């Protein structure tokens, strides 16, 4: 099989696992995100003094899908499921970037069947989307660094900008994403000193 079909096979396996083990709403956290998504629909949403209402990426992504497909558990959790599947493709590119294509495929397969990812991929929680956008941030940053070393300033600046946007989206999913700054600090100290 060529690479495209291997990735498609891994994604289909991942989707089957996520459908079989669909967990849905299981905590009060998810109910808060559902409530805020409903308030977005009704035009009554406002930031409250709790951490749930600050996670605008999670709230608005759920609101967008429920607006498109109706307000139900499947559509509200759809964004997390899509991001989980996209993460499987993303981890392939990360594995390929840091090691090689074979490592990328193995990483994709392992994430496709990783129990925590399977379980949380069908719940309206910000953890999987935040992790996805954090990984996108790192991947785009590494692409920018590659272009910087090749002295391709325009491409490098574009990748740095996209990396920053991805980091901002990760923050809108979950505030703990700012810990990614530690990676960048360590990288800069290691590589540029």
Beta strands, then each sheet from edge to edge (+ up, - down):
end
